[in-house]
Amino acid sequence: MDKDANDQSQGEALVESYMQRDVYSLSPKATVEDAAKFFIEHSISAAPVVDEEGRLLGVLADDDLMVEEAQLHIPTIFAALGEVAAWPPAVRRFEEESRRYLAATVEEAMTKKVVTVTPHNSIEEAATKMHDHHLRILPVVSDGKVVGVLGRRDLLRALIRR
């Protein structure tokens, strides 16, 4: 018996049973404005960014688009023993917000370090990743290509069925 069949026979819910197979995705060349309109039109808050072959390049979330409307977090500067420095995490946050603030395309605004799951991961693994990384969606990837998306509502559906 293979692992997947064994998992299902023991009652472990798998991502493939709950993922959305019809995926709304974005092109990296789309403008930020077009992406915002796309989110509104499809009532979604995040989408994978894929190339022409369907390979995952990143994820764009509505938070990535709202940076322009939010105040940038300027790093706090402090002085100690005659040296002036900024707190490194604050500097990194400022650099990331600045990059997104100036973004004109999806590629410039998207998150490139993406957390993913496969169709054969358990729902528990997916829920843990979404919780630990504060994610709205998890791209479901097989052989480097996006085959689905798992959202928070999908996890709630799995929870209700259990």
C-alpha positions, 0 to 999 in steps of 0.5 A: 500500500502506498503512503497516500492510500495509507494516510487516507485509510487512517483518516488523515485529511490530505490537501488534495481533498480540499484545495481549489483546483481552479486557481486565479493567478497573476502574471509577473508583468501585470501592473500593481493597479491591474492586480488590485482590480483583479483581486476585487473582481474575483473577491480574493485577497491573494494569488500565486504569481506564475510564469507561462508554464505555470511555475510558481514565482511568488505570491501577491497579497492585498497587503503587498498592494496596501503599502502605498496607503500605509505609513512607512516604518522608519527605522529607529536610530540609536547611539551607544558608546559613540556609535550610531546604528539602526536596529537591523530588523527595522532596517530590513522592514523599511527596505521591504516596505520601500521596495513594495511602495515603489513597485509598478509590477506584480513582480516587483511587489510580490513575495518571492520566498513562498511557503508551499504544500503538495497535494499529498501533505496533510491538512494539519501540515498545511494549517500549521504552515498557514498559522506559523507564517500568517498566510492567506493562501498556500500554493499547492505545487507538484513538479514545480507547477501550481496545481491548486491553492489552499485558503483559510476557508478550505481549512475551515471546511476540512475542520468542519468535516472532521 
